[in-house]
Amino acid sequence: MQRRAPSSLIAWTFLPYVAVSVLHVILLAVGSPLAGPTKLLLMPMLAVPVLAAARWIKPPMTLVLLLAAVLFSWLGDGVGAFFPAAPELPLMLLFFGIAHVAYILLFARRLGVRRMPWWALIYALWWVAMIAVLGPHTGGLLIAVAVYGLVLGGTAAFSARCHPLIAVGGAFFLASDTLLAFRLFLPDGLPAWSSPAVMLTYTLGQGLIVAGALVTLRKRAS
């Protein structure tokens, strides 16, 4: 029998991520130029608890998928900095799309603890509503946005099968991308405070998903 991984390990290793998340949202709210660099620290800090727990995450593919979700989220966060000559929005959709696929595989095959609840149908309604509202404003990106929306809604729906932390994290992630979509395609429809709100819900969503994943995997390792 494997030795039970201490629960304190999960909590303590999240502190750098929590600190950087709070700092980034505050800097973004006050319009500081340091908001950009701190954004690039978010996913590396979220990788810390995953790597700290790597020795008891089984099977190995679970660790690969979890790190892939964090890695491609980081690339999505840093498209402008990492690929300044590339079209930012399509590349961001691609990287985050891959991250969401990794999360869906994790939720569906590694982290599920229950059947899909009936209320997860709300995410299908969300997709229909988003395409109806934003579709006319997406131009040539309509298909890409529609596919990305399916993947995003799928992440939220499959998260509902998992630990409550993951389910809540999936909902926050969906809320973040919903706000971001309105800021991108209907920029006059949201107030200025919606920018830090995007990152607040994003950091909460990502952090809760990873925390819920580690809690679930710790219990299975005991």
C-alpha positions as CSV (number, residue, x, y, z in Angstrom):
1,M,0.0,0.0,0.0
2,Q,1.3,3.5,-0.9
3,R,2.0,5.9,1.9
4,R,-0.7,8.5,2.4
5,A,0.4,11.8,0.9
6,P,0.0,14.5,3.6
7,S,-2.8,16.9,2.9
8,S,-0.7,19.8,4.1
9,L,1.5,19.3,1.0
10,I,-1.3,20.3,-1.3
11,A,-2.2,23.5,0.7
12,W,1.3,24.8,1.2
13,T,2.5,24.3,-2.4
14,F,-0.4,26.5,-3.6
15,L,0.7,29.6,-1.7
16,P,3.0,30.9,-4.5
17,Y,0.1,30.6,-7.0
18,V,-2.3,32.3,-4.7
19,A,0.1,35.2,-4.0
20,V,0.9,35.8,-7.7
21,S,-2.8,35.6,-8.6
22,V,-3.8,38.2,-6.0
23,L,-1.0,40.4,-7.0
24,H,-1.8,40.1,-10.7
25,V,-5.5,40.9,-10.3
26,I,-4.6,44.0,-8.2
27,L,-2.0,45.2,-10.7
28,L,-4.5,44.7,-13.5
29,A,-7.2,46.6,-11.7
30,V,-4.9,49.6,-11.1
31,G,-3.5,49.6,-14.7
32,S,0.1,48.8,-13.7
33,P,2.5,47.8,-16.5
34,L,3.6,44.9,-14.2
35,A,0.3,43.1,-14.8
36,G,1.7,41.6,-18.0
37,P,4.9,40.0,-16.4
38,T,2.9,38.7,-13.4
39,K,0.4,37.0,-15.8
40,L,3.3,35.0,-17.2
41,L,4.1,33.7,-13.7
42,L,0.6,32.3,-13.0
43,M,0.8,28.9,-14.7
44,P,4.4,28.2,-13.6
45,M,3.3,28.8,-10.0
46,L,0.3,26.5,-10.6
47,A,2.7,23.8,-11.8
48,V,4.5,23.9,-8.4
49,P,1.9,21.8,-6.5
50,V,1.5,19.4,-9.5
51,L,5.3,18.8,-9.6
52,A,5.4,18.5,-5.8
53,A,2.8,15.8,-6.0
54,A,4.2,14.1,-9.1
55,R,5.6,11.0,-7.2
56,W,2.2,9.9,-6.1
57,I,0.1,10.8,-9.2
58,K,-0.8,7.5,-10.9
59,P,-0.9,6.5,-13.6
60,P,1.8,8.6,-15.3
61,M,-0.6,9.7,-18.1
62,T,-2.6,11.5,-15.5
63,L,0.4,13.6,-14.6
64,V,1.1,14.2,-18.3
65,L,-2.4,15.5,-18.9
66,L,-2.4,17.7,-15.9
67,L,0.9,19.3,-16.8
68,A,-0.2,19.6,-20.4
69,A,-3.3,21.5,-19.4
70,V,-1.1,23.9,-17.3
71,L,1.6,24.2,-20.0
72,F,-0.8,25.1,-22.8
73,S,-2.7,27.5,-20.6
74,W,0.6,29.2,-20.0
75,L,1.2,29.4,-23.7
76,G,-2.3,30.8,-24.2
77,D,-1.6,33.4,-21.5
78,G,1.6,34.5,-23.2
79,V,0.8,34.4,-26.9
80,G,1.6,38.1,-27.3
81,A,4.9,37.8,-25.5
82,F,6.0,34.4,-26.9
83,F,4.8,34.8,-30.5
84,P,4.7,38.6,-31.2
85,A,4.6,38.2,-35.0
86,A,1.7,35.6,-35.0
87,P,-2.0,36.4,-35.0
88,E,-2.8,36.5,-31.3
89,L,-6.4,35.5,-31.0
90,P,-6.3,32.3,-33.3
91,L,-3.2,31.1,-31.5
92,M,-4.7,31.8,-28.1
93,L,-7.8,29.8,-29.0
94,L,-5.5,27.0,-30.2
95,F,-3.4,26.8,-27.1
96,F,-6.3,27.1,-24.7
97,G,-8.3,24.6,-26.8
98,I,-5.5,22.0,-26.3
99,A,-5.5,22.8,-22.6
100,H,-9.3,22.2,-22.4
101,V,-9.0,18.9,-24.3
102,A,-6.4,17.8,-21.7
103,Y,-8.8,18.7,-18.9
104,I,-11.7,16.9,-20.6
105,L,-9.6,13.7,-20.9
106,L,-8.7,14.0,-17.2
107,F,-12.2,14.6,-16.1
108,A,-13.7,11.9,-18.3
109,R,-11.1,9.1,-17.8
110,R,-9.1,9.9,-14.6
111,L,-10.9,12.1,-12.1
112,G,-14.6,11.4,-12.5
113,V,-16.4,10.3,-9.3
114,R,-20.0,10.3,-10.4
115,R,-22.2,10.2,-13.5
116,M,-22.9,13.4,-15.5
117,P,-25.5,15.3,-13.5
118,W,-28.6,16.5,-15.3
119,W,-27.9,20.1,-14.6
120,A,-24.8,20.0,-16.7
121,L,-27.2,20.5,-19.7
122,I,-27.0,24.2,-18.8
123,Y,-23.6,24.2,-20.5
124,A,-25.1,23.2,-23.8
125,L,-27.6,26.0,-23.4
126,W,-24.7,28.4,-22.7
127,W,-23.0,27.4,-25.9
128,V,-26.2,28.0,-28.0
129,A,-26.7,31.4,-26.3
130,M,-23.1,32.5,-26.8
131,I,-23.1,31.6,-30.5
132,A,-26.4,33.4,-31.0
133,V,-25.2,36.6,-29.2
134,L,-21.5,36.7,-30.3
135,G,-21.7,34.8,-33.6
136,P,-22.6,37.9,-35.7
137,H,-19.6,39.8,-34.3
138,T,-16.9,37.1,-34.8
139,G,-16.4,37.5,-38.5
140,G,-14.0,35.0,-40.0
141,L,-13.4,33.4,-36.6
142,L,-17.0,32.1,-36.2
143,I,-16.1,28.5,-36.8
144,A,-13.0,28.7,-34.5
145,V,-15.0,30.4,-31.8
146,A,-17.8,27.9,-32.1
147,V,-15.4,24.9,-31.8
148,Y,-13.6,26.5,-28.9
149,G,-17.0,27.1,-27.2
150,L,-17.8,23.5,-27.6
151,V,-14.5,22.5,-26.0
152,L,-14.9,25.0,-23.2
153,G,-18.5,23.9,-22.5
154,G,-17.3,20.3,-22.6
155,T,-14.7,21.1,-19.9
156,A,-17.3,22.6,-17.6
157,A,-19.8,19.8,-18.3
158,F,-17.2,17.0,-17.6
159,S,-16.0,18.9,-14.5
160,A,-19.4,18.3,-13.0
161,R,-18.6,14.6,-12.8
162,C,-15.7,15.3,-10.5
163,H,-14.8,16.5,-7.0
164,P,-16.8,19.7,-6.0
165,L,-13.6,21.8,-6.2
166,I,-13.2,20.7,-9.9
167,A,-16.8,21.4,-10.7
168,V,-16.7,24.9,-9.2
169,G,-13.4,25.5,-10.9
170,G,-14.9,24.5,-14.3
171,A,-17.7,26.9,-13.8
172,F,-15.3,29.7,-12.9
173,F,-13.2,28.9,-16.0
174,L,-16.3,29.1,-18.1
175,A,-17.3,32.4,-16.6
176,S,-13.8,33.8,-17.3
177,D,-13.9,32.9,-21.0
178,T,-17.4,34.2,-21.3
179,L,-16.4,37.6,-20.0
180,L,-13.3,37.5,-22.2
181,A,-15.4,36.7,-25.3
182,F,-17.6,39.7,-24.6
183,R,-14.5,41.9,-24.1
184,L,-13.0,40.7,-27.4
185,F,-16.1,40.8,-29.7
186,L,-18.3,43.4,-27.9
187,P,-15.8,45.6,-26.3
188,D,-18.2,48.4,-25.7
189,G,-20.6,46.2,-23.8
190,L,-18.6,45.7,-20.6
191,P,-17.2,48.2,-18.1
192,A,-13.5,48.5,-17.4
193,W,-13.6,46.4,-14.2
194,S,-14.5,43.4,-16.4
195,S,-10.8,43.0,-17.3
196,P,-9.6,42.2,-13.7
197,A,-12.8,40.1,-13.4
198,V,-11.7,38.0,-16.3
199,M,-8.4,37.2,-14.5
200,L,-10.0,36.8,-11.1
201,T,-12.4,34.1,-12.4
202,Y,-9.6,32.6,-14.5
203,T,-7.2,32.2,-11.6
204,L,-9.9,30.8,-9.3
205,G,-11.0,28.4,-12.0
206,Q,-7.5,27.0,-12.8
207,G,-6.5,26.9,-9.1
208,L,-9.7,25.0,-8.0
209,I,-9.4,22.5,-10.9
210,V,-5.8,21.6,-10.0
211,A,-6.6,21.6,-6.3
212,G,-9.6,19.3,-6.8
213,A,-7.5,17.0,-9.1
214,L,-4.8,16.7,-6.4
215,V,-7.3,16.1,-3.6
216,T,-8.9,13.3,-5.7
217,L,-5.6,11.7,-6.6
218,R,-4.3,11.9,-3.0
219,K,-7.3,10.0,-1.8
220,R,-6.8,7.3,-4.5
221,A,-3.1,7.0,-3.5
222,S,-3.9,6.3,0.1
